[in-house]
Amino acid sequence: MSGPVAFQILGPLRVEVAGRAVAPIGSRARTVLSVLLLHAGQSVTAEQLVAALWTDGAPPPTARTQLHMLLSRLRKTLLGHPVIETRPGAYRIDTRVARLDSHHAERLIEEGRRLGDPALYGRALALWRGPVLDGFDHAEVRRLEELRLTAVGEWAALELGRGCPSRVAERLAPMVADLPYYESLRAQLVLALDRLNRRQEALHVLREGTRLLDRELGLEPGPELRRAEQLVRGRTPAQLPPAVAAFTGRDGDVERLCGLLTDGGEHVVAVSGPAGIGKSALAVQVAHRLAGLFPDGQLYVNLHGSTPDTEPAATAEVLGRFLRALGATVPADQEEAAAAFRSMTHGKRLLVLLDNAAGPEQVRDLLPGSATCGVLITSRRLLGSVDAARHHPVEGLPPDEAVALLGRLAGTARVGSEPEAAAEIAELCGRLPLALTIAGAKLAGQPDLSVRALAGRLAVEQRRLAELALHDQAVRTSFMVSYQDLGDAAAARLFRLLGLLDVPDVGVPVAAALAGLPEQRAAVLLDRLAENQLVRSDVPGRFHLHDLLRLFARERAAEEEAGADRTGAVRRALHCYVATARHATLAVEPTIGWRIDFLPGSLDHPGVPLGSRDEVDEWIDAETDNLVAAARQAASGIAPEVAPYLSACLNAPLEGRGRRREQLTLAYITLTAARLTGDRRHAGLADNDLG
């Protein structure tokens, strides 16, 4: 700037006279000069200047006198240069004498805009040294600050168009930090970072802007920020399916899976569980929650490992889809494609969701080549042989969450009006999300159907699975896929027969007796069933079925096993219990022959040999609930004489473990069985034990 007096207002006020800075002036004189400079070339009335000095609206009687004194002091500071002109009742800065940096900046911006020259913009922006007049409260100050921001945005667009994103990122990063709500600058910074291949930073800037707008202002991103996001994400795969709208509960599962995927260890997590347990919904929920931590994108595929009437997806085909999504060419050979996928994902923060895997062989080549990526796999099978995978089994919903899911689907008020019936439906559905979803949808689709009425229909075991079907969803169909996927006739037969027993769980000896197999062979088949999630093993060597799977297994047994074979299988299992119980009572009280001398000399199974009290106690602790359930099932008519046999043999072993409640229950069951057998010895035993 040339001229005898120069004023710099694009920052703290600075005054130069003949090229030399003048001494600081007082705050009130600065206020007067600031107002005059902001209206340079225009008249400012004395009233306006007084109002600026006394902002409370109550100037003293001497206000005009004080104003004249301040103006006189300013003129002395300016060494007599005629910068401040006096007009009738007003004052003006003479722009023929004074030069202002703000005027110079505006001329440079106008010229830069006309010529499309970022250098001119750069020269103008360099004149800003901070907030105009240190943030002086005035409309013209706000206009100049807005001009600066507009100029920065126009400059950035020109620089990006010339292929200079590094200059844009360098200038805008501190400005966005200072002005976090100014969307235009944030959008330009996002584009600059993206063109510098700093995509993770670009997405972070986007997410931070969206979060601030939503949290602080309750606003959605504007068009510029949305366009920037589309441009960046257009080169970033975002393939996750929508989260399940009715997803309910599972807070513990979600937290654990999020922890496993972000704890710094191996980030391959296999989610397993039986059909209908909600594995996919859980995995998608977790993936959406963590998507922001994987800014290089999210890949998703349904591998159709347990989809009815659908072949599992070929690994080579999935590799091709993934590589194309990442912008890479696809080699024809699967091994080369897998290597290319590992190379493309190396060092990236990418989340891969492999849903519904058929088995480990299907997913091995779909694992990224870097621990910076996260992988979620869902499967009905236990994928124990997938390298470095950590495993998370999924179980049925807790009772309160099961009822809550029912309420989300059928209406909270409706379900809440019949809480007992709703709780019954949750239990009759085995707290299985698929079954609950079908039940909730039925209630929602039939407003006249009461919750109690549906509970009554589900309570009939013979029709429960038929009730749990709606349109293309059916619990029975879902189970059938897992059953057919076994591909092992012996394992399928053992599964069917397990459904015939009404016991909470079984050990290997009882399962072997049920199927008429050696124990070693039965153990192998049980492990196969557990791997395919048709049985669960929470305690080593013990196996149990989900309630609905038990009904399904019983249906398959009725369909595929002859009646005599079903009866024979159950009798072998019951006799295994009886024979083992006889070994137990003789081991703890050899002289108690009078209680067991009416048992048959030979049974259909020899039982498990027990030779010491410790072995008996261990067996009693593991099997008591099963023994009572077996006695009750026998007394129902299939083999009523077994109930007295068990009661006779178990009295002493139960006494030794303090199991009085179970002794009493067995006595009542024996009394019921005696009415069926007509045997007075059975009735006498029951009366004796009850007494």
C-alpha positions in Angstrom: 0.0 0.0 0.0 1.3 3.5 -0.9 0.3 6.8 0.6 1.3 8.9 3.6 -1.0 7.1 6.1 -1.8 3.3 6.0 -4.3 1.5 8.1 -4.3 -2.3 8.7 -7.6 -3.6 10.0 -7.5 -7.2 8.8 -6.2 -8.2 12.2 -5.3 -6.1 15.2 -5.4 -2.4 14.3 -2.1 -1.0 13.0 -1.4 2.5 11.8 1.7 3.6 9.8 2.5 7.2 9.0 5.2 7.8 6.3 6.1 4.1 6.6 6.6 4.1 10.3 4.2 2.6 12.9 2.7 5.1 15.3 2.7 4.7 19.0 -0.3 2.7 20.5 -3.4 4.8 21.1 -5.9 4.4 23.9 -8.8 2.0 23.7 -11.5 4.7 23.3 -9.5 6.4 20.6 -9.1 3.0 18.9 -12.9 2.6 19.0 -13.5 5.9 17.3 -10.8 5.2 14.6 -12.2 1.7 14.0 -15.7 2.9 13.3 -14.4 5.6 11.0 -12.1 3.1 9.1 -15.0 0.6 8.7 -16.9 3.4 7.0 -13.8 4.8 5.1 -14.9 7.3 2.5 -18.3 7.7 4.1 -19.6 10.2 6.7 -20.1 8.9 10.2 -22.3 11.1 12.5 -21.2 12.2 15.9 -24.2 10.3 17.2 -22.9 7.1 15.7 -19.5 7.6 17.3 -21.0 8.4 20.7 -23.1 5.3 20.5 -20.0 3.2 19.7 -18.2 4.7 22.7 -21.1 4.3 25.2 -22.7 1.0 24.2 -25.1 1.0 27.2 -27.1 3.7 25.5 -26.5 6.3 28.3 -23.8 8.7 27.2 -22.8 11.4 29.8 -23.7 15.1 29.1 -20.0 15.7 28.2 -20.1 13.0 25.5 -19.7 15.4 22.6 -16.8 17.2 24.3 -15.0 13.9 25.0 -15.5 12.8 21.4 -13.9 16.1 20.1 -11.0 15.5 22.5 -10.5 11.9 21.2 -10.6 13.2 17.5 -8.0 15.9 18.4 -5.7 13.3 19.9 -6.1 11.0 16.8 -5.2 13.9 14.5 -2.0 14.5 16.5 -1.1 10.9 16.3 -1.5 11.1 12.5 1.1 13.9 12.5 -1.3 16.4 11.1 -2.1 14.5 7.9 -5.7 15.4 6.8 -6.9 11.9 7.1 -10.0 12.6 9.3 -12.2 15.2 7.6 -14.8 17.2 9.5 -18.3 17.4 7.9 -21.4 19.1 9.3 -22.3 17.0 12.3 -20.1 14.1 11.0 -16.6 12.9 10.3 -15.0 10.9 7.4 -11.8 9.1 6.6 -10.4 10.6 3.4 -9.4 7.6 1.2 -7.4 9.9 -1.1 -4.9 10.3 1.8 -5.5 7.0 3.7 -4.9 3.5 2.4 -6.6 0.5 4.0 -5.6 -3.1 3.7 -9.2 -4.2 3.5 -9.7 -2.1 0.3 -6.6 -3.6 -1.2 -7.7 -7.1 -0.3 -11.1 -6.6 -1.9 -9.6 -5.3 -5.2 -7.3 -8.4 -5.3 -10.2 -10.8 -4.7 -12.3 -9.1 -7.4 -9.3 -9.4 -9.9 -8.6 -12.9 -8.9 -12.3 -13.8 -9.4 -12.3 -12.2 -12.8 -9.1 -13.8 -14.0 -9.5 -17.1 -12.2 -6.0 -16.6 -10.7 -5.4 -18.3 -7.3 -2.2 -16.2 -6.9 -4.2 -13.0 -6.6 -6.5 -14.7 -4.1 -3.4 -15.8 -2.2 -2.0 -12.2 -2.1 -5.3 -11.0 -0.7 -5.6 -13.7 1.9 -2.1 -13.0 3.1 -3.2 -9.6 4.2 -5.3 -11.1 7.0 -3.4 -11.3 10.2 -6.2 -12.5 12.4 -9.8 -11.6 13.2 -10.7 -8.1 11.7 -9.9 -5.4 14.3 -9.5 -8.2 16.9 -13.2 -9.2 16.6 -14.6 -5.7 17.0 -18.4 -6.0 17.2 -19.6 -4.4 13.9 -21.6 -5.5 10.9 -18.7 -4.5 8.5 -16.3 -6.6 10.5 -18.7 -9.6 10.0 -18.9 -8.8 6.3 -15.1 -8.8 5.9 -14.7 -12.0 7.8 -17.3 -13.6 5.5 -15.5 -12.2 2.5 -12.3 -13.9 3.7 -14.0 -17.3 4.0 -15.7 -17.0 0.6 -12.3 -16.1 -0.9 -10.6 -19.0 0.8 -13.3 -21.4 -0.7 -12.9 -19.9 -4.2 -9.1 -20.0 -3.9 -9.3 -23.7 -2.8 -11.5 -24.6 -5.7 -9.1 -23.0 -8.2 -6.1 -24.8 -6.6 -7.8 -28.1 -6.6 -8.7 -27.6 -10.2 -5.0 -26.9 -10.9 -4.0 -30.1 -9.2 -2.5 -28.6 -6.0 -4.4 -30.3 -3.2 -1.4 -30.1 -0.8 -1.6 -26.3 -0.7 -5.3 -26.5 0.1 -4.9 -29.0 2.9 -2.1 -27.0 4.4 -4.1 -23.8 4.5 -7.5 -25.2 5.4 -6.6 -27.7 8.2 -6.0 -25.0 10.8 -8.9 -22.9 9.5 -11.4 -25.8 9.9 -10.0 -26.4 13.4 -10.8 -22.7 14.2 -14.1 -22.7 12.3 -15.5 -26.2 12.8 -19.1 -25.3 11.7 -18.1 -23.7 8.3 -19.2 -26.5 6.0 -17.8 -25.0 2.8 -14.2 -25.1 4.0 -14.6 -28.5 5.6 -15.9 -29.8 2.2 -12.8 -28.4 0.4 -10.5 -29.9 3.0 -12.1 -33.3 2.6 -11.6 -33.2 -1.2 -8.0 -32.1 -0.8 -7.2 -34.9 1.6 -8.9 -37.4 -0.6 -6.9 -36.3 -3.6 -3.7 -36.7 -1.5 -4.8 -40.3 -0.9 -5.3 -39.5 2.8 -8.7 -41.0 2.7 -8.8 -42.0 6.4 -8.2 -38.4 7.3 -10.8 -37.2 4.8 -13.4 -39.5 6.3 -12.5 -38.4 9.8 -13.0 -34.7 8.9 -16.3 -35.7 7.4 -17.5 -37.6 10.4 -16.3 -34.9 12.8 -18.3 -32.3 10.9 -21.4 -34.4 10.8 -21.1 -35.1 14.5 -20.7 -31.4 15.4 -23.6 -30.3 13.3 -25.9 -32.9 14.7 -24.8 -32.7 18.4 -24.3 -28.9 18.7 -26.8 -27.5 16.2 -29.2 -30.3 15.5 -28.6 -30.0 11.7 -27.9 -32.3 8.8 -24.9 -31.7 6.6 -25.4 -29.1 3.8 -25.1 -29.8 0.1 -21.4 -29.0 -0.2 -20.5 -31.4 2.6 -22.8 -34.1 1.2 -21.3 -33.7 -2.3 -17.8 -34.1 -0.8 -18.9 -37.2 1.1 -20.4 -38.7 -2.1 -17.2 -38.1 -4.0 -15.0 -39.7 -1.3 -17.3 -42.6 -0.5 -17.9 -43.2 -4.2 -14.4 -44.7 -4.2 -14.9 -46.5 -0.9 -17.0 -49.6 -0.8 -19.9 -49.4 1.7 -21.7 -52.7 1.1 -23.2 -53.3 4.5 -26.9 -54.2 4.4 -29.3 -52.1 6.5 -29.3 -52.8 10.2 -32.3 -54.8 11.3 -34.9 -52.3 12.4 -36.3 -54.5 15.2 -32.9 -55.5 16.6 -33.4 -55.7 20.4 -31.0 -56.2 23.3 -27.8 -58.2 23.0 -25.8 -55.4 24.5 -23.3 -57.8 26.0 -22.8 -59.6 22.6 -22.4 -56.3 20.8 -19.9 -54.9 23.3 -17.8 -58.1 23.3 -17.7 -58.3 19.5 -16.8 -54.6 19.2 -14.0 -55.3 21.7 -12.7 -58.3 19.8 -12.5 -56.3 16.6 -10.8 -53.3 18.1 -8.6 -54.6 20.9 -5.3 -54.6 18.9 -5.2 -58.4 18.5 -6.2 -60.6 15.5 -9.3 -59.1 14.1 -11.0 -62.2 12.7 -14.1 -63.1 14.7 -16.4 -66.0 14.0 -20.0 -65.7 15.3 -21.7 -69.1 15.5 -25.0 -70.4 16.7 -28.0 -72.5 15.6 -30.5 -71.6 12.9 -32.7 -68.6 13.7 -30.5 -67.4 16.7 -29.9 -64.0 15.1 -26.2 -64.2 14.1 -26.6 -62.2 10.9 -28.6 -59.4 12.6 -26.0 -59.2 15.4 -23.1 -59.1 13.0 -24.7 -56.4 10.9 -25.5 -54.3 14.0 -21.8 -54.6 15.1 -20.5 -53.8 11.6 -22.6 -50.6 11.4 -21.4 -49.5 14.9 -17.8 -50.0 13.9 -18.0 -48.7 10.3 -16.4 -45.4 11.2 -13.3 -47.1 12.5 -12.8 -48.7 9.1 -12.6 -45.7 6.8 -11.3 -47.7 3.8 -14.7 -49.3 3.4 -16.9 -52.2 4.3 -17.3 -55.3 2.2 -20.2 -57.7 2.6 -21.3 -61.0 1.1 -24.0 -63.5 1.9 -22.2 -66.8 1.3 -25.5 -68.8 1.4 -24.0 -71.5 3.5 -27.4 -72.4 4.9 -29.9 -70.8 2.5 -32.7 -73.2 1.4 -32.5 -74.4 -2.2 -29.3 -72.3 -2.8 -25.8 -73.5 -3.4 -23.1 -71.9 -1.3 -21.4 -69.0 -3.0 -18.1 -69.9 -4.8 -15.0 -68.4 -3.2 -13.7 -67.4 -6.6 -16.9 -65.5 -7.4 -16.8 -63.6 -4.1 -13.1 -62.7 -4.6 -14.0 -61.2 -8.0 -16.8 -59.1 -6.4 -14.5 -57.9 -3.7 -11.7 -57.0 -6.1 -14.0 -55.1 -8.4 -15.4 -53.2 -5.5 -11.8 -52.1 -4.6 -11.1 -51.0 -8.1 -8.8 -53.9 -9.0 -8.6 -56.3 -11.9 -9.7 -59.9 -11.3 -7.2 -62.7 -12.1 -8.8 -65.8 -13.5 -7.1 -68.2 -11.1 -8.5 -68.3 -7.6 -5.1 -68.5 -5.9 -3.9 -65.4 -7.8 -7.2 -63.6 -7.0 -6.8 -64.4 -3.3 -3.2 -63.0 -3.4 -4.4 -59.9 -5.2 -7.1 -59.4 -2.5 -4.5 -59.7 0.2 -2.3 -57.2 -1.6 -5.2 -54.7 -2.1 -6.2 -54.9 1.6 -2.7 -54.8 3.1 -2.3 -51.9 5.5 -5.9 -50.7 4.9 -8.6 -50.3 7.6 -11.3 -52.3 5.9 -14.2 -54.2 7.5 -15.3 -57.5 5.9 -18.5 -59.2 6.8 -18.7 -62.8 5.6 -22.3 -63.8 6.4 -23.7 -67.3 6.5 -20.5 -69.2 5.8 -20.8 -72.9 4.9 -17.5 -73.8 6.4 -13.9 -72.9 6.9 -12.8 -73.8 3.4 -15.2 -71.2 1.9 -13.7 -68.3 3.9 -10.0 -68.9 4.0 -9.2 -67.1 0.8 -11.5 -64.3 1.7 -9.5 -63.1 4.6 -7.6 -59.8 4.1 -3.9 -59.6 4.1 -3.4 -57.3 7.1 -4.4 -57.2 10.8 -5.5 -53.6 10.3 -8.6 -55.0 8.7 -11.5 -56.5 10.6 -13.4 -59.6 9.7 -16.8 -60.8 11.0 -17.9 -64.3 10.0 -21.3 -65.8 10.8 -21.9 -69.5 10.4 -24.1 -72.3 11.8 -20.9 -74.4 12.0 -18.1 -73.9 14.5 -15.2 -72.6 12.3 -12.4 -73.9 14.6 -9.9 -74.4 11.8 -10.0 -70.8 10.5 -6.5 -69.4 11.3 -6.4 -66.8 14.1 -10.1 -66.6 14.4 -11.6 -65.8 17.8 -15.0 -67.3 18.4 -18.3 -66.0 19.8 -21.2 -68.4 20.3 -24.7 -66.8 20.3 -27.5 -68.1 22.5 -31.2 -67.3 22.8 -32.3 -64.0 24.1 -32.7 -63.4 27.8 -36.4 -63.5 28.9 -36.9 -59.7 29.2 -35.2 -59.1 25.8 -37.3 -61.8 24.2 -40.5 -60.1 25.4 -39.1 -56.7 24.3 -38.5 -58.0 20.8 -42.1 -59.4 20.7 -43.3 -55.9 21.8 -41.3 -54.1 19.1 -43.0 -56.2 16.4 -46.5 -56.6 17.8 -46.8 -53.3 19.7 -45.4 -52.6 23.2 -48.8 -51.7 24.6 -50.5 -54.8 23.3 -47.8 -57.1 24.6 -47.6 -55.2 27.9 -51.3 -55.7 28.4 -50.9 -59.5 28.6 -47.4 -59.8 30.2 -47.9 -63.4 31.4 -49.0 -64.6 28.0 -46.1 -62.7 26.3 -43.6 -64.4 28.7 -45.1 -67.8 27.8 -44.7 -67.1 24.0 -41.1 -66.1 24.6 -40.4 -69.4 26.3 -42.4 -71.5 23.8 -40.4 -69.8 21.1 -37.3 -70.9 23.0 -36.3 -67.2 23.0 -35.1 -67.8 19.5 -35.2 -64.5 17.5 -36.5 -66.1 14.3 -39.4 -67.7 16.2 -40.1 -64.6 18.1 -40.1 -62.5 14.9 -42.6 -64.9 13.3 -44.8 -64.8 16.4 -44.6 -61.0 16.6 -45.4 -60.7 12.9 -48.5 -62.9 13.3 -49.7 -60.8 16.1 -49.1 -57.6 14.2 -50.9 -59.0 11.1 -53.9 -60.2 13.1 -55.1 -57.4 15.4 -58.0 -59.6 16.7 -55.6 -62.4 17.8 -54.9 -62.0 21.5 -51.5 -62.7 22.9 -53.1 -65.4 25.2 -54.7 -67.1 22.1 -51.3 -67.3 20.3 -49.7 -68.7 23.5 -52.4 -71.3 23.6 -51.7 -72.4 20.0 -48.0 -72.5 20.6 -48.4 -74.6 23.7 -49.5 -77.6 21.7 -46.2 -79.3 20.9 -47.5 -81.2 17.9 -48.4 -77.9 16.1 -45.8 -75.5 17.4 -43.4 -75.7 14.5 -46.3 -75.4 12.1 -47.4 -72.2 13.9 -43.9 -70.7 13.7 -44.2 -70.2 9.9 -45.2 -67.1 8.0 -44.8 -66.3 4.3 -41.1 -67.2 3.4 -40.0 -67.5 7.1 -40.3 -70.8 8.9 -38.4 -72.2 11.8 -38.9 -75.7 10.5 -37.4 -74.8 7.1 -34.4 -73.1 8.8 -33.7 -76.2 10.9 -34.1 -78.5 7.9 -31.2 -76.8 6.1 -28.9 -77.5 9.0 -30.2 -81.1 9.2 -29.7 -81.8 5.5 -26.3 -80.1 5.6 -25.0 -82.8 8.0 -24.4 -85.2 5.0 -23.9 -88.0 7.5 -26.7 -90.6 7.9 -25.5 -91.8 11.3 -25.2 -88.3 12.7 -28.7 -87.5 11.4 -30.1 -90.6 13.0 -28.5 -89.8 16.3 -30.0 -86.3 16.1 -33.4 -87.7 15.4 -33.2 -90.1 18.4 -32.0 -87.4 20.8 -35.3 -85.6 20.2 -37.1 -88.6 21.7 -35.7 -88.2 25.1 -37.2 -85.6 27.5 -34.1 -85.0 29.5 -32.2 -81.7 29.9 -29.0 -83.1 28.5 -27.2 -86.3 27.7 -23.7 -87.7 28.3 -22.0 -89.9 25.8 -23.0 -93.3 27.4 -26.7 -92.5 27.2 -26.4 -91.2 23.6 -24.6 -94.3 22.7 -27.3 -96.5 24.3 -30.0 -94.5 22.6 -28.5 -95.1 19.1 -27.1 -98.6 19.9 -23.6 -97.5 19.1 -20.2 -97.9 20.8 -19.4 -94.9 23.0 -16.4 -93.8 20.9 -18.5 -93.7 17.7 -21.3 -91.8 19.5 -18.8 -89.3 20.8 -17.6 -88.6 17.2 -21.2 -88.1 16.0 -22.1 -85.8 18.9 -19.1 -83.6 18.1 -20.3 -83.5 14.5 -23.8 -82.4 15.6 -22.2 -79.7 17.9 -20.1 -78.5 15.0 -23.2 -78.0 12.9 -25.0 -76.3 15.8 -27.7 -79.0 16.1 -26.7 -79.7 19.7 -24.9 -77.5 22.2 -22.1 -78.6 24.5 -21.6 -76.1 27.4 -19.9 -78.7 29.6 -17.4 -81.2 28.1 -18.9 -84.5 27.4 -22.5 -83.3 27.8 -24.9 -82.3 25.1 -28.3 -80.7 24.9 -30.9 -79.5 22.2 -32.7 -76.2 22.0 -36.4 -76.8 22.8 -37.5 -76.1 19.2 -34.7 -78.3 17.8 -35.9 -81.1 20.0 -39.4 -80.8 18.5 -37.9 -80.8 15.0 -35.8 -83.8 15.8 -38.9 -85.6 17.2 -40.7 -84.8 14.0 -37.9 -86.2 11.9 -37.8 -89.3 14.0 -41.6 -89.8 13.6 -41.1 -89.3 9.8 -38.0 -91.4 9.3 -37.9 -94.0 12.1 -40.3 -97.0 12.6 -42.3 -97.0 15.7 -40.6 -100.1 17.1 -37.2 -98.5 16.5 -38.2 -95.3 18.3 -39.5 -97.3 21.3 -36.4 -99.5 21.4 -34.1 -96.5 21.3 -35.8 -94.9 24.3 -35.9 -98.1 26.2 -32.2 -98.6 25.7 -31.5 -95.1 27.1 -33.8 -95.6 30.1 -32.2 -99.0 30.8 -28.8 -97.3 30.7 -30.0 -95.0 33.5 -31.5 -97.9 35.5 -28.4 -100.1 35.1 -26.1 -97.3 36.1 -28.3 -96.4 39.1 -28.1 -100.1 40.3 -24.3 -99.9 40.1 -24.5 -96.7 42.1 -26.6 -98.0 44.9 -24.6 -101.2 45.3 -21.4 -99.0 45.4 -22.6 -96.9 48.3 -24.7 -99.4 50.2 -24.1 -103.0 49.2 -26.6 -104.4 51.8 -29.6 -102.7 50.4 -30.6 -105.7 48.3 -34.2 -105.6 49.5 -34.8 -102.3 47.6 -33.6 -103.6 44.3 -34.3 -107.3 44.3 -37.4 -106.8 42.1 -35.4 -105.3 39.2 -35.1 -107.6 36.2 -31.9 -109.6 36.0 -31.0 -108.3 32.6 -31.6 -104.9 31.0 -31.3 -103.7 27.4 -28.0 -101.8 28.4 -25.4 -102.7 31.0 -25.0 -99.1 32.2 -21.9 -97.3 33.3 -19.8 -99.1 35.9 -19.4 -97.1 39.2 -17.0 -98.6 41.8 -16.6 -95.9 44.4 -18.6 -93.3 46.3 -16.7 -90.5 44.5 -17.7 -91.8 41.1 -21.3 -92.2 42.3 -21.4 -88.6 43.7 -20.0 -87.2 40.5 -22.5 -89.2 38.4 -25.4 -88.1 40.7 -24.4 -84.4 40.5 -24.3 -84.6 36.7 -27.4 -86.7 36.1 -30.0 -86.0 38.8 -32.1 -83.7 36.7 -31.9 -86.2 33.8 -32.8 -89.1 36.1 -35.9 -87.4 37.4 -36.9 -86.4 33.8 -36.3 -89.9 32.6 -38.5 -91.3 35.4 -41.3 -88.9 34.5 -41.1 -89.8 30.8 -41.1 -93.5 31.6 -44.1 -93.0 33.9 -46.0 -91.3 31.1 -46.6 -94.6 29.5 -43.6 -95.6 27.4 -42.1 -97.8 30.1 -43.8 -97.2 33.5 -41.9 -99.9 35.3 -38.7 -97.9 34.8 -39.8 -95.2 37.2 -40.0 -97.6 40.3 -36.7 -99.1 39.2 -35.0 -95.7 39.2 -36.6 -94.7 42.5 -35.5 -98.0 44.1 -31.9 -97.6 43.0 -31.4 -93.9 43.6 -32.7 -93.5 47.2 -29.3 -94.2 48.8 -27.1 -92.2 46.3 -29.5 -89.2 46.5 -29.5 -89.4 50.3 -25.8 -89.3 50.3 -25.8 -86.0 48.3 -28.6 -84.5 50.4 -31.0 -84.5 47.4 -34.3 -84.8 49.5 -36.4 -82.8 47.0 -35.5 -85.3 44.2 -36.2 -88.3 46.4 -39.6 -86.9 47.1 -40.3 -86.2 43.4 -39.2 -89.7 42.4 -41.6 -91.2 45.0 -44.5 -89.3 43.6 -43.6 -90.3 40.0 -43.3 -93.9 41.2 -46.8 -93.7 42.7 -48.1 -92.5 39.3 -46.3 -95.4 37.6 -47.7 -97.9 40.0 -51.2 -97.1 38.9 -50.2 -98.0 35.3 -48.2 -101.2 36.2 -50.7 -102.4 38.9 -47.7 -103.8 40.7 -48.2 -103.6 44.5 -44.5 -103.7 45.1 -44.2 -100.5 43.1 -47.0 -98.8 45.1 -45.5 -100.0 48.4 -42.1 -98.6 47.5 -43.6 -95.2 46.7 -45.7 -95.1 49.9 -42.6 -96.1 52.0 -40.5 -93.4 50.5 -43.2 -90.8 50.8 -43.6 -91.7 54.4 
